[in-house]
Amino acid sequence: MAGHHEGRLEPARVDRRAWLARCARLGGQGLVMPLGLAGLAGCATTVRAGRESLPVPGLAEPASSLMPPPGEPVPVHVPEVAQELLGEVGPTLIVAGRRDLPLVSVALRVRCGSAADPPGRSGCALLLSQMLARGAMRQGRPVDGATLARQAEALGGSIGTGVQDSQIWLEMTVMTPLLPQALALLVDLLRRPLLPPAELQQVRAQALDGLGLRLQDPALLAALVARRTVWGRSLHGAVPTPESLSAVRREDLLTMHRRWFRPDRVAVVLTGDIDLAEARALLRPMFAGWRIADAPMPHEMPSAPPQPLLPATLLIDLPRAAQTAVLVCAPHVALDAPDRRAGQMAATVVGGGYSARLNQAVRIRRGLSYGADARIEQQRAGGLFIAQARTAPRHAAEVVQLMRERVLSPGREPPTPEELAARRAALIGSLARRLDTDEGLNARLGELWAQGIGLGELHGFAAGIAGVEGADVQRFVQRHWPAAALRTLVVGPLEAAGPALAGLDPKALRLAAADLVLDSPVLRR
């Protein structure tokens, strides 16, 4: 597949022994080779001497010319998807059947996620998702979490739980004959969780430990701060903190479950060796008698575009970190925006793979990082583009400048037909690989349902991406990513970064990581 070959050399172009001999000679001259796959495979055409880049003898071609031509995009095969309500008000049943293996992936998804966290209780949905498998009523008897895990193992699977902004889910993959027992187990966890207080203390302690580790890792801390400050006042900007996790009580979990876990907000997604008629016959008895409670219908979870806080450049001092994380963020469009395909291609051109512009500039040509890439976060009302890299602290200012320039570059230099072909192949191939597994297909169908996007979105993706031209990408970047809209976040040992970092933006805000207060709009008391 094209995405697997983008960073490789054609064997006929480079004599490997001669390459290694040149590397040894250069090493003896005190020059430092860029590390990682690029250096080992011969893809990097420069070595570093201080801050300068020098050509490797005999390899004068630019890195991009050494890339093999991209292959044709992999066809995206989407199985037929059926959807219907089980009863007058739900749940929703979604089935995508294929008979190649005797396996079925099942997920019970609730349209309730982190965006539904109560004020001051960020992390409530996270804790609830993990508590669902810690005890439940089964056949009129309480069953603890350890027993539930053994019951799942007896079916040849394990219970998975998760949470996103728009959904909480329970999932398993089992052999087809064991599907009825797996469904019965998951339905009990969904409808009749015990949420025992002792288990809540343990789950909370684990969440606090995990958060503590994130706060010490520059890249993970940068992601938290970026979400908090770039989404900002939007509810998508709330992040769990030690204070908010500690504030969640069992009553909060019970209230969230009672309010949101209703048949009209639940979907059962089945992918694999099953069809709609079989699924209907299995599930109708399990959900019989489940009625909408007397409580009023909850409002839809709110969605709002990013509403940034604080200056455009944040410098977070994490003195003991060995590396520095650099993030450059820009606005993105909503899930159903007319130019969303151009936006997806713009993000992929900038940071969607080994040969994308970010990685070319930061890693391949200069050896400043093991990799630089980008991702997008999209909600119903808006989105966010995030470019990211790790680097040595002394190179932080250089990486910031390179990343900003590369993010803006499609607005000045639209992608060439060859560049578009490579990025199309990577983007379409990534979706094709995801949909090729029952778990990946189940997850994508669940995401679309939870976000209120029609399942037909899958069928139109490849054609929509194939129709994006270089001029479309250029217009998108010019419209949505002006230089003034970029926001930069640097997390690491700022002393080691030197004065060049502070000189990038005179209005930059500098904060100590030890003093951060993530649930404050100004990140400090």
Helices and strands as residue ranges (DSSP letters): H 2-5, G 11-13, H 16-28, H 37-41, E 46-49, E 52-55, G 63-66, E 81-85, E 92-97, E 103-110, G 114-116, H 124-131, E 135-138, E 141-144, H 145-154, E 160-163, E 168-175, G 176-178, H 179-191, H 197-214, H 218-226, I 227-231, G 235-237, H 242-247, H 250-260, G 263-265, E 266-272, H 276-287, E 313-317, E 324-332, H 340-351, H 357-359, I 360-364, E 372-378, E 383-391, G 393-395, H 396-412, H 417-435, H 438-450, H 457-466, H 470-480, G 483-485, E 487-492, H 494-497, H 499-502, E 509-512, G 513-515
